[in-house]
Amino acid sequence: MRAKQIQPIIFFQYALADSKNVERWMTEHYTESQGSGNYWRTVMVTGDQANQSKKDTVRALDVGYEIHRAFTVGNFSQYTWWYIRRCYGLIMETDFSNKLSIPTNEVGKISKRGYVLSQFARFIRPGAVRISATQKPETNVYASAYKSKGGDSIIVVLINRDYTQNKTVTVNVPNVNVSKFRVYTTNETKNVHDDGDLEVINGSVSVTMNKDCIMTLVGEVSQVVIPQEPFGGIAAKIPGKIEAENYDITGSGKGSEQLKRF
């Protein structure tokens, strides 16, 4: 489906899918097709076969905001970009309509929109599930959180749509054994830049976001090894009689999978 740059909440609502309790997949989608995929923030005339022409602000960060809403509002299981290699896509190409002048040195390279999408796609891999998070912890800041398939990592994606102010956000993970988060940032000057580690203290970490940026926090869940124990806590005597139904109490190699809202 094709859509306007910023869709109303109702765009993500599907009563039929709700009634049948089926998965929702966002396919063949993009934010807009008139601006270059490398425009971080540009005011221009937009519009295409699906949208009326108007003067609007074209932002690469809108890709992240739309993916956030597709997951948190629409509860989609997948988001798929339409036309990956295009002048307005994730990998830069010349403009076949000749409306945009795409520099030769940009062709074939990942665009700003591509880097924004990768803040999700690079770290949230197949089999991951979305977990509870406060979707708007600060004004113009949007958050979503995910657990990897094996439960060995927690991924938090933060978007600061305020283009005038930095924002500080506190992430609380009190019931998960995460000691640090690795931070990756895309903004006007960074492309999924590795910003290093943030230490988690007493289940909490604060992070300062640059204005107009998307940030991904990746935390490894430390294994908590619970040893196997004999049935009843006392090993059976050998030789002797052992009841077949008296299985040992199995251990565990993972920490708690509960995550409170932040």
C-alpha positions as CSV (number, residue, x, y, z in Angstrom):
1,M,0.0,0.0,0.0
2,R,1.2,3.5,-0.7
3,A,0.6,6.4,1.7
4,K,1.2,10.0,2.5
5,Q,4.3,11.1,4.3
6,I,2.6,11.2,7.7
7,Q,-0.5,9.1,8.1
8,P,-3.3,9.6,10.7
9,I,-3.7,7.0,13.5
10,I,-6.7,5.5,11.7
11,F,-4.4,4.5,8.8
12,F,-3.0,1.8,11.1
13,Q,-6.3,0.4,12.2
14,Y,-7.8,-2.7,10.6
15,A,-11.0,-4.0,12.2
16,L,-11.2,-7.1,10.0
17,A,-7.7,-8.2,11.1
18,D,-8.6,-7.5,14.7
19,S,-11.8,-9.6,14.5
20,K,-9.9,-12.5,12.9
21,N,-6.8,-12.2,15.2
22,V,-4.4,-12.5,12.3
23,E,-0.9,-11.0,11.7
24,R,-0.6,-7.7,9.9
25,W,2.2,-7.1,7.4
26,M,3.1,-3.6,6.1
27,T,4.2,-4.2,2.4
28,E,5.1,-2.0,-0.6
29,H,5.4,1.2,1.4
30,Y,7.4,4.4,1.5
31,T,7.0,7.9,3.0
32,E,7.1,10.0,-0.1
33,S,8.7,9.8,-3.6
34,Q,9.5,13.4,-4.5
35,G,12.4,14.1,-2.2
36,S,15.9,12.6,-2.2
37,G,16.5,9.7,0.2
38,N,19.5,11.8,1.4
39,Y,17.4,14.8,2.4
40,W,17.6,14.9,6.2
41,R,15.3,17.9,6.6
42,T,14.2,19.9,3.5
43,V,11.2,22.0,2.7
44,M,10.0,21.4,-0.8
45,V,6.9,20.7,-3.0
46,T,5.9,17.1,-2.6
47,G,3.1,14.9,-4.2
48,D,2.9,11.9,-6.4
49,Q,0.3,9.6,-8.0
50,A,-1.2,9.0,-4.6
51,N,-0.8,12.4,-2.9
52,Q,-1.8,16.0,-3.8
53,S,1.1,18.4,-4.5
54,K,1.9,20.7,-1.6
55,K,4.7,22.4,0.1
56,D,5.9,20.2,2.9
57,T,8.9,19.2,5.1
58,V,10.7,16.1,3.8
59,R,12.5,14.3,6.6
60,A,14.5,11.1,6.5
61,L,13.6,10.6,10.1
62,D,10.0,10.2,9.1
63,V,10.9,6.7,8.0
64,G,11.7,5.8,11.6
65,Y,8.6,7.5,12.9
66,E,6.4,5.6,10.5
67,I,8.0,2.2,11.3
68,H,7.5,3.0,15.0
69,R,3.8,3.7,14.5
70,A,3.4,0.7,12.3
71,F,4.7,-1.5,15.1
72,T,3.2,0.2,18.1
73,V,-0.1,1.6,16.8
74,G,-0.8,-0.9,13.9
75,N,0.8,-3.8,15.7
76,F,2.3,-5.0,12.4
77,S,4.5,-8.1,12.4
78,Q,6.6,-6.8,9.4
79,Y,7.4,-3.6,7.6
80,T,8.6,-3.8,4.0
81,W,9.9,-0.8,2.0
82,W,8.7,-0.4,-1.6
83,Y,11.5,0.0,-4.2
84,I,14.7,-0.2,-2.3
85,R,17.0,1.3,-5.0
86,R,15.4,4.6,-6.0
87,C,16.3,8.3,-5.7
88,Y,13.9,8.4,-2.7
89,G,14.7,4.9,-1.4
90,L,17.1,3.1,0.9
91,I,19.9,2.8,-1.7
92,M,20.4,5.8,-4.0
93,E,19.8,5.7,-7.7
94,T,19.5,8.4,-10.4
95,D,16.1,10.0,-10.8
96,F,14.3,8.6,-13.8
97,S,11.9,11.5,-13.9
98,N,14.8,14.0,-13.9
99,K,13.0,16.1,-11.2
100,L,15.9,15.6,-8.8
101,S,19.6,16.0,-9.4
102,I,21.3,13.1,-7.7
103,P,25.1,13.5,-7.4
104,T,27.0,10.7,-9.1
105,N,28.9,9.9,-5.9
106,E,25.7,9.1,-4.1
107,V,24.4,6.5,-6.6
108,G,24.6,2.9,-5.3
109,K,25.2,4.0,-1.7
110,I,22.9,3.7,1.4
111,S,20.8,6.8,1.8
112,K,19.8,8.6,5.0
113,R,16.5,6.9,4.8
114,G,18.3,3.6,4.6
115,Y,20.3,4.3,7.7
116,V,17.2,5.3,9.6
117,L,15.5,2.0,8.6
118,S,18.6,0.0,9.6
119,Q,18.3,1.3,13.2
120,F,15.4,-1.2,13.3
121,A,16.4,-3.8,10.7
122,R,20.0,-4.3,11.7
123,F,19.3,-5.1,15.3
124,I,15.7,-6.4,15.4
125,R,16.2,-9.7,13.6
126,P,13.7,-12.5,12.5
127,G,12.0,-14.1,15.4
128,A,12.2,-11.1,17.7
129,V,9.1,-9.9,19.5
130,R,8.0,-6.5,20.6
131,I,7.7,-6.0,24.4
132,S,6.1,-3.5,26.6
133,A,7.4,0.1,26.5
134,T,6.1,3.6,27.1
135,Q,5.5,4.7,23.6
136,K,6.0,8.5,24.2
137,P,8.2,9.0,27.3
138,E,8.9,12.7,26.5
139,T,7.4,15.3,24.2
140,N,8.3,14.5,20.6
141,V,10.2,11.4,21.7
142,Y,8.9,7.9,20.7
143,A,10.1,4.5,22.0
144,S,9.6,0.9,21.3
145,A,11.3,-2.2,22.7
146,Y,12.0,-5.7,21.5
147,K,13.4,-9.1,22.7
148,S,15.5,-11.2,20.4
149,K,14.3,-14.7,19.5
150,G,16.6,-16.4,21.9
151,G,15.9,-13.9,24.7
152,D,19.6,-13.1,24.9
153,S,19.2,-9.4,24.0
154,I,16.9,-6.4,24.6
155,I,16.7,-3.7,21.9
156,V,15.2,-0.3,22.5
157,V,14.6,2.2,19.7
158,L,14.2,5.9,20.6
159,I,13.3,8.6,18.1
160,N,13.6,12.3,18.9
161,R,11.5,14.2,16.4
162,D,12.2,17.6,18.0
163,Y,14.6,19.4,15.6
164,T,15.4,22.1,18.1
165,Q,16.2,20.4,21.4
166,N,18.2,17.5,22.7
167,K,16.3,15.1,25.0
168,T,17.3,13.0,27.9
169,V,15.4,9.7,28.4
170,T,15.6,7.3,31.3
171,V,15.3,3.6,30.4
172,N,14.3,1.3,33.3
173,V,14.8,-2.5,33.0
174,P,14.6,-3.6,36.6
175,N,13.7,-7.2,36.1
176,V,16.1,-8.0,33.3
177,N,19.8,-8.8,33.9
178,V,21.3,-6.2,31.5
179,S,24.6,-4.6,32.7
180,K,25.0,-2.2,29.8
181,F,23.5,-1.0,26.5
182,R,25.5,-0.5,23.3
183,V,24.3,2.7,21.6
184,Y,23.9,3.4,17.9
185,T,22.8,6.7,16.4
186,T,21.7,8.2,13.1
187,N,21.2,11.9,12.7
188,E,22.2,14.6,10.2
189,T,25.9,13.8,10.6
190,K,25.9,10.2,11.9
191,N,25.0,6.9,10.1
192,V,24.3,4.2,12.6
193,H,27.3,5.4,14.5
194,D,28.6,3.3,17.4
195,D,28.5,5.6,20.4
196,G,29.8,3.1,22.8
197,D,28.3,1.6,26.0
198,L,26.1,3.0,28.7
199,E,26.2,1.3,32.1
200,V,23.0,0.1,33.6
201,I,22.9,0.9,37.3
202,N,20.2,-0.6,39.5
203,G,18.1,-1.5,36.4
204,S,18.2,2.1,35.0
205,V,20.1,4.0,32.4
206,S,19.8,7.6,31.1
207,V,20.6,8.6,27.6
208,T,20.8,12.1,26.0
209,M,19.6,12.2,22.5
210,N,20.7,14.8,19.9
211,K,17.9,16.8,18.4
212,D,16.3,15.2,15.3
213,C,17.8,11.7,15.7
214,I,17.1,8.0,16.0
215,M,19.0,5.9,18.5
216,T,19.1,2.1,19.1
217,L,20.1,0.6,22.5
218,V,21.2,-3.0,22.4
219,G,21.6,-4.8,25.7
220,E,22.8,-8.4,26.2
221,V,20.9,-10.3,28.8
222,S,23.4,-12.1,31.0
223,Q,22.8,-15.8,31.6
224,V,21.7,-16.7,35.1
225,V,22.6,-20.4,35.5
226,I,20.3,-22.3,37.9
227,P,21.8,-25.7,38.6
228,Q,19.8,-28.9,38.3
229,E,18.6,-30.3,41.6
230,P,17.5,-33.8,42.7
231,F,13.9,-34.5,43.3
232,G,12.9,-33.3,46.8
233,G,16.3,-31.6,47.1
234,I,18.0,-34.8,48.3
235,A,19.8,-37.2,46.0
236,A,18.5,-40.8,46.0
237,K,20.6,-43.4,47.6
238,I,22.3,-46.0,45.4
239,P,21.8,-48.8,45.6
240,G,18.1,-48.3,46.4
241,K,14.6,-47.9,45.0
242,I,14.0,-44.8,42.7
243,E,10.5,-43.9,41.6
244,A,10.4,-43.3,37.8
245,E,8.1,-40.2,38.2
246,N,10.5,-38.5,40.6
247,Y,12.4,-36.4,38.0
248,D,15.2,-34.0,38.9
249,I,14.3,-30.3,39.0
250,T,15.6,-28.8,35.8
251,G,17.8,-25.8,35.8
252,S,17.8,-22.7,33.6
253,G,20.3,-20.9,31.6
254,K,18.5,-17.6,31.0
255,G,17.7,-14.6,33.1
256,S,14.2,-13.3,33.8
257,E,12.3,-12.3,30.6
258,Q,10.0,-9.8,32.4
259,L,10.5,-6.2,31.3
260,K,8.7,-3.4,33.1
261,R,7.5,-0.3,31.3
262,F,10.0,2.6,31.0
